[in-house]
Amino acid sequence: MSRGDMAKPLLGHRSTEGDPSPTPPAGRTVGVLGSGDFARSLAIRLVCSGFKVVVGSRNPKRKASLFPAAAEVTFQAEAVKKADVIFVAVFREHYSTLCDLADVLAGKILVDVSNNTEINHHKESNAEYLASLFPACTVVKGFNVVSAWTLQSGARDGNKQVLICSNNQEAKRAVAEIAQVMGFTPVDMGCMSSACEIENIPLRLLPAWKIPIFLALGLFLCFFTYNLIRQVIHPYIREQKNKFYKIPIEVVNTTLPCVSYVMLSLVYLPGVLAACSQLYYGTKYRRFPDWLDQWLQHRKQIGLLSFFCAALHAVYSLCLPMRRSHRYLLIETAVKQAVEKKMTIWVEEEVWRMEIYISVGIIALGLLSLLAITSLPSIANSLNWREFSFIQSSLGFIALVISTLHTLTYGWSRAFDENQYKFYLPPTYTLTLLVPCTVIIAKVIFSLPCIQHRLLRIRRGWEKGRYVKFVLPSATGEFSSGETSSNV
Ligand code: NAP
């Protein structure tokens, strides 16, 4: 089975959404070994789905009251005799204690639902270990990605996919059918060698988020240090002014928008690089380098982190006037003004700059919120491709342009004021503009009709070089093949 096939639902044509769930085969009894949290939730869901359930426990009398009345709770040996498919809801460490049941279990399907505490904890997967203990049984790995809670609340409130693998197609189909009747979507992960991969899934901590989070943290650290030097260290060294109170709010608040803005541009930069590569090679069939591939795949997470930083920046900014330092400085300014007998400090240009700066900032945050919401699977699934790409691509680019306006109106003419170059360091906003402006300029160039037309052709399959296969007689009289390319 190909890798692509493996990712497809095993019973894909019988979708659980919309369609009523298929009815369980009449009189099908399903066995469950163990009476813990998972076994209990599983038994409840199986009973609700119309199966007869028989639970095998070491102590059935004590455990019976924990199960629904419709489920039969009996000794392990009794239970396994009554069912052909048996869920082993027992930890791996205790598999060996089930070996006494080997004879009664022979010929049956065992479903290994177990998880480990660490990734690749054992050399062989739990399912392979179970199969080695019970060679006369057929083992199917499955249901481990579903929690006891999801089982109990039904597939509505949790993850709907159940990943399944086994070396036996019939056994896999039988378990997939049970999963589907229970309201889950079985996904065929191929043969037993995939068990290890399936067992690692519940143990992974935000696998798709690692790179974006490190990127955000790295940017935050760089900009924070830069702002700290300019806003705190510089006045301390040059004027012996204590501005350390700025660290928790002001420095953080000037760092967050830098991270957010640069991260937003990093969502669109890989697309620009990919387009450059396609234009350069004149084909879309050439693989991107791995780092670009990875970058393209992490755009959603990078965008969401950009939104997160922007939202924090908005909250911090709203809280700025609440600070005591702000009040003191305000009163100080008022007193100075009174002493100097100044009637007004109104600067028309500053007023306008601030109004525009805040307004475009709010619009940028609104657009970012829209991008974040539509990247959620439940919302994304309700949009067609055109709607999704319009929001994520076009509105996203507009958000980048508006964020640039926000940054420019914030910085205004500071870049041309030599007092702003603390320790010869330019104002932070000028640094943040580098990547976003590159992206915006590149996008504008790509939208020129001649380039856009060429890019569109490439993306529809046109290639600069057409490869013509030819055959050369070799010196030994045998034939060898070569390739040549000609422009079409
Ligand atoms: P649990 O509450 O500790 O239950 C384990 C059960 O194993 C016990 O109730 C016990 O039932 C049975 N057992 C059989 N032989 C045993 C022995 N020698 N020593 C101790 N217990 C023995 O654990 P659980 O949370 O239900 O998890 C069971 C399996 O499901 C584990 O492999 C786990 O990785 C997997 N799983 C659990 C969840 C979850 O959300 N809980 C999710 C996915 C997968 P009797 O005393 O009646 O024999």
Residues whose N, C-alpha, C, O or C-beta is under 5 A from the ligand:
A	BS01	NAP	G34 S35 G36 D37 F38 A39 G56 S57 R58 N59 A89 V90 F91 R92 H94 T97 V113 S114 N115 F143 N144 V146 S147 A148 W149
